[in-house]
Amino acid sequence: MWLSRKIIFLQTLLCFFLVGINCKRLTEYQFVVKEALYRRLCSTKPILTVNGEFPGPTIRAYHGETIYVNVHNKGNSNITLHWHGVKQPRNPWSDGPEYITQCPIKPGGKFRQKLIFSYEEGTLWWHAHSDWERATVHGPIFIYPKEGESYPFPTPDAEVAIVLGEWWKSQVQDVYEEFISSGGTPNTSDAITINGQPGDFFPCSKSETFKLNVHHGKTYFLRIVNAAMNLNLFFSVAKHNLTVVGADSGYTKPLIRDYIVITPGQTVDALLHANQKPSDYYMAARAYSSAFGVPFNNATTTARVHYMENHAPTKSPPLPYLPYYNDTKAALDYYVSLKGLTETYPFEVPKDITTHILSTLSINTLPCLEDQTCAGPNGTRLASSMNNISFVTPRFDILEAYYYHINGVYDRGFPRFPPLEFDYTAEYLPLVLQIPKRGTKVAVIKYGSTVELVFQGTNLVTRIDHPIHVHGISLFAVGYGIGNFDKEKDPLNYNLHDPPLVNTVLVPNNGWASIRFYALNPGMLHWKIALFLKCILCIYFKHS
């Protein structure tokens, strides 16, 4: 009798112990990738979506939380999903880049992805990472401070996602396959969108224009995502200033601007104070594109900020100020003005650099294949390169090849400095420099290194602004400049006091950008020029 009571007591203790372990329910999302019909610009077409939504569902998490996303691919092609800006410490297997950290999810397949949030707070986003599927397969991620803690700014009255994107009347996959086949530039989109809608200035669109309802005196937290495929964008709200308080899930010192610049892949957290006369006002976005001879969509997308207080109907709301489409000075001025909020840094800005890398970013040409007509300059095929190497996508993922010691998938030895030195931004450059080498090159960085990486734009084929995104880490954007980087003079002007902590930088037209980071997250980093041309640098951290 005594023994049976003791056993029951121990069982009860064990039950309470197990309940304690599982007291916090796991956060899980169900993502079904499938086609859905959407009508835009007077015509209807099927698009690939998650759960039938465009833009896709919002993921919400807290600082330091771990969540799971169960992905079921009911589409007709392979796909992967990437959690853009989520660091995934020691968890690269769920990062998402196709054939870099994982093989794609086949049609009918399922994959349970683990998202480990560390020090991120603010706004990030998720998107497909296969071909051009991310044009419609994307959505925001809201990351809140730890429970019981608050923002480093007054708590806003409401929050709203502002997802900027593009829309093609034709099938996106057809656009992708056509320019890959021809070697030319992709057809420009037919509309720019705000939360999936083109806005009042496009046909068959006015009734569906996104409307943000506000109350006078309230403050609204705009979580802005640039999900466009190729377009850097200026964004503004008529008669209202925006107070930028974060970028890429890192807090910034409050920056009051009448416009912002946001490059593909970037996110911006901005406060909108509803402090104007009750009426309707346009928020608007249009392209920033300084490349010579490269076609782009120069239309303006709009949404409405609608004050809920009584006011006379507004047939034609005022449009906001947006800089001219090729105003590089306006774009660079905005980025240089961003300052990090130092008291929220998860670590200090690296000062003692152990690893230096200088990489050129170039538009290139490759010879046309035999018996083929190509649409690039002088009958060539367009390409792009970093340090004169144009990335070749393997048919097996690099991370798995590294982990299981599978040979023949990639090569080490990505050059730390340009193999060909020349006047990178000169007006006229020899045609022979336009042809890159091709390969799947990987740079190996020792774990614990402090790295400075300078991206140098060139004037090969055409000069262009290069958006660069990095997976797996955050980086300090310590410097920008126009012209060729001077390793003796330019570092003297670095901002090593309060640079913004971001995951995406815009390398200016015929200029350079310098970043610093700690190599503390083992795995496969993945640098990508966010253009229609593939050019990727893979870095994995090697333990000593």
Disulfide bonds with the S-S distance in Angstrom:
Cys42-Cys204 1.90
Cys368-Cys374 2.06
